[in-house]
Amino acid sequence: MDTDLLIVGGGPAGCAAAVMAASVGMRSLLIESGDAVCGALRRIPVLSNVLGVTNGPDLAAAIEAGLARCDLCRVELGSRATLIDAFDDRVEVTVETVAPVGPARGRGARLTAPFVVVATGVGPLDPEGVGWLGGVAGRALPPLWEADPAAIDGRTVLVLGADRPLGTVARAHPGLRTRFVVAYPPEDAYKTEEIRRDSRVELVAVRRLELGPSSAPVSAEVRTVEGERRVLTAGLGFLNLGSAPAPPAGAVAADRSGYCPPASQHPRVFTAGDLRSVRFQRIATAMGSGGEAALGAYYASRGLPTETGELPTETGGPPRDVGGPPDPARGG
Ligand SMILES: Cc1cc2nc3c(=O)[nH]c(=O)nc-3n(C[C@H](O)[C@H](O)[C@H](O)COP(=O)(O)OP(=O)(O)OC[C@H]3O[C@@H](n4cnc5c(N)ncnc54)[C@H](O)[C@@H]3O)c2cc1C
């Protein structure tokens, strides 16, 4: 075995799993495909729902420093997991190097451990796969979270989708005089709560939106949920469609929506963070679930049942010792 616990994904969920594992004496190896941990946090200018911090970069720096202090956690940047296999007695993770930061390794290198925490988060939805949108094939619309505030100040922008980055942009720039025309499908109505009262935002619930050919200004023909036909026009257009889970291939079980709930996994596979569910995509819940996933692996290693399930009896045998009992002085 290469370590006691493999962790795939170095966002808040994976990093929380690593330090929780260490607190109960488990060695872990965290595989992150990017060139730093917590890349997503570094793009969040204002945080109002995480205790102790007010912005993403500060939290990312604190997490990075916490991992650096953790003797039992090893972080490997520039390594992407491409396949996860789960067996009765172990898991195997196939990794590939992402140049230039990744370690020198042959193609198809495999890492082995008794358990794996998978916390690979979500990736942006492909607009061409979104049923209510037309006219987007071959169009390079930028994501809203990348919008330069100076470039949209005083302008009308068409926002395709009501995902959470809209709230982040609005909160981060209360003085911005942008008019956001937001077209969204009815199933995303619950996402509009946090920006509904912002006077800069016009919400248009649509069944169908067909984007016109021009990039700036943009125009779009929509059929609203009330059946009305309207033309929306704006100086610029942005994508804000949301995201989809992106686990490595292999043993990670997904439900019909593509998400990977912890309770559906092989007993040696623990999922955490945004990958679990469309409903709980927040930093605090990601960290909590990462800690729970590591504790789940710890209890399983000692033959104690977890929500994921008991290990197969034929190989369960006496529980493998992964360190001493939890040490209350270290928070275990
Ligand atoms: C613009 C924006 C604003 C947000 N604002 C807030 C907010 O105000 N408050 C809040 O609570 N939440 C906010 N969120 C959500 C928050 O960022 C996520 O809930 C949180 O980052 C999820 O953590 P995670 O560890 O599950 O996933 P992520 O942070 O996405 O981390 C997953 C990691 O896995 C890595 N990875 C992916 N695939 C592989 C692979 N195959 N092999 C190795 N590594 C891999 C990725 O590089 C990434 O580093 C915001 C998100 C965005 C995009």
Ligand as a Chemical Component Dictionary entry (heavy atoms), coordinates in Angstrom:
data_LIG
# 
_chem_comp.id                   LIG 
_chem_comp.type                 NON-POLYMER 
_chem_comp.pdbx_formal_charge   0 
_chem_comp.three_letter_code    LIG 
# 
loop_
_chem_comp_atom.comp_id 
_chem_comp_atom.atom_id 
_chem_comp_atom.alt_atom_id 
_chem_comp_atom.type_symbol 
_chem_comp_atom.charge 
_chem_comp_atom.model_Cartn_x 
_chem_comp_atom.model_Cartn_y 
_chem_comp_atom.model_Cartn_z 
_chem_comp_atom.pdbx_ordinal 
LIG C1  C1  C 0 -17.733 31.671 -8.493  1  
LIG C2  C2  C 0 -18.030 30.831 -7.295  2  
LIG C3  C3  C 0 -18.431 31.429 -6.121  3  
LIG C4  C4  C 0 -18.715 30.645 -4.985  4  
LIG N1  N1  N 0 -19.078 31.298 -3.841  5  
LIG C5  C5  C 0 -19.282 30.571 -2.727  6  
LIG C6  C6  C 0 -19.608 31.237 -1.495  7  
LIG O1  O1  O 0 -19.715 32.447 -1.415  8  
LIG N2  N2  N 0 -19.795 30.436 -0.390  9  
LIG C7  C7  C 0 -19.716 29.077 -0.444  10 
LIG O2  O2  O 0 -19.884 28.426 0.593   11 
LIG N3  N3  N 0 -19.410 28.435 -1.596  12 
LIG C8  C8  C 0 -19.194 29.148 -2.730  13 
LIG N4  N4  N 0 -18.882 28.516 -3.905  14 
LIG C9  C9  C 0 -18.881 27.029 -3.916  15 
LIG C10 C10 C 0 -17.570 26.473 -3.348  16 
LIG O3  O3  O 0 -16.478 26.979 -4.057  17 
LIG C11 C11 C 0 -17.635 24.939 -3.449  18 
LIG O4  O4  O 0 -18.794 24.463 -2.760  19 
LIG C12 C12 C 0 -16.395 24.276 -2.842  20 
LIG O5  O5  O 0 -15.208 24.749 -3.441  21 
LIG C13 C13 C 0 -16.502 22.756 -3.035  22 
LIG O6  O6  O 0 -15.360 22.137 -2.544  23 
LIG P1  P1  P 0 -14.895 20.717 -3.140  24 
LIG O7  O7  O 0 -13.642 20.383 -2.402  25 
LIG O8  O8  O 0 -16.015 19.762 -3.118  26 
LIG O9  O9  O 0 -14.608 20.962 -4.689  27 
LIG P2  P2  P 0 -13.594 21.954 -5.412  28 
LIG O10 O10 O 0 -13.308 23.169 -4.613  29 
LIG O11 O11 O 0 -14.135 22.119 -6.782  30 
LIG O12 O12 O 0 -12.251 21.102 -5.475  31 
LIG C14 C14 C 0 -12.128 19.955 -6.282  32 
LIG C15 C15 C 0 -10.650 19.797 -6.619  33 
LIG O13 O13 O 0 -10.458 18.539 -7.275  34 
LIG C16 C16 C 0 -9.514  18.721 -8.320  35 
LIG N5  N5  N 0 -9.771  17.643 -9.277  36 
LIG C17 C17 C 0 -10.850 17.487 -10.091 37 
LIG N6  N6  N 0 -10.743 16.337 -10.788 38 
LIG C18 C18 C 0 -9.579  15.759 -10.405 39 
LIG C19 C19 C 0 -8.924  14.537 -10.764 40 
LIG N7  N7  N 0 -9.467  13.693 -11.651 41 
LIG N8  N8  N 0 -7.727  14.232 -10.184 42 
LIG C20 C20 C 0 -7.174  15.090 -9.272  43 
LIG N9  N9  N 0 -7.761  16.269 -8.900  44 
LIG C21 C21 C 0 -8.948  16.581 -9.450  45 
LIG C22 C22 C 0 -9.818  20.113 -8.868  46 
LIG O14 O14 O 0 -8.670  20.643 -9.526  47 
LIG C23 C23 C 0 -10.153 20.869 -7.584  48 
LIG O15 O15 O 0 -9.011  21.488 -7.003  49 
LIG C24 C24 C 0 -18.609 29.249 -5.043  50 
LIG C25 C25 C 0 -18.195 28.625 -6.242  51 
LIG C26 C26 C 0 -17.914 29.401 -7.359  52 
LIG C27 C27 C 0 -17.485 28.722 -8.645  53 
# 
loop_
_chem_comp_bond.comp_id 
_chem_comp_bond.atom_id_1 
_chem_comp_bond.atom_id_2 
_chem_comp_bond.value_order 
_chem_comp_bond.pdbx_ordinal 
LIG C1  C2  SING 1  
LIG C2  C3  SING 2  
LIG C2  C26 DOUB 3  
LIG C3  C4  DOUB 4  
LIG C4  N1  SING 5  
LIG C4  C24 SING 6  
LIG N1  C5  DOUB 7  
LIG C5  C6  SING 8  
LIG C5  C8  SING 9  
LIG C6  O1  DOUB 10 
LIG C6  N2  SING 11 
LIG N2  C7  SING 12 
LIG C7  O2  DOUB 13 
LIG C7  N3  SING 14 
LIG N3  C8  DOUB 15 
LIG C8  N4  SING 16 
LIG N4  C9  SING 17 
LIG N4  C24 SING 18 
LIG C9  C10 SING 19 
LIG C10 O3  SING 20 
LIG C10 C11 SING 21 
LIG C11 O4  SING 22 
LIG C11 C12 SING 23 
LIG C12 O5  SING 24 
LIG C12 C13 SING 25 
LIG C13 O6  SING 26 
LIG O6  P1  SING 27 
LIG P1  O7  DOUB 28 
LIG P1  O8  SING 29 
LIG P1  O9  SING 30 
LIG O9  P2  SING 31 
LIG P2  O10 DOUB 32 
LIG P2  O11 SING 33 
LIG P2  O12 SING 34 
LIG O12 C14 SING 35 
LIG C14 C15 SING 36 
LIG C15 O13 SING 37 
LIG C15 C23 SING 38 
LIG O13 C16 SING 39 
LIG C16 N5  SING 40 
LIG C16 C22 SING 41 
LIG N5  C17 SING 42 
LIG N5  C21 SING 43 
LIG C17 N6  DOUB 44 
LIG N6  C18 SING 45 
LIG C18 C19 SING 46 
LIG C18 C21 DOUB 47 
LIG C19 N7  SING 48 
LIG C19 N8  DOUB 49 
LIG N8  C20 SING 50 
LIG C20 N9  DOUB 51 
LIG N9  C21 SING 52 
LIG C22 O14 SING 53 
LIG C22 C23 SING 54 
LIG C23 O15 SING 55 
LIG C24 C25 DOUB 56 
LIG C25 C26 SING 57 
LIG C26 C27 SING 58 
# 
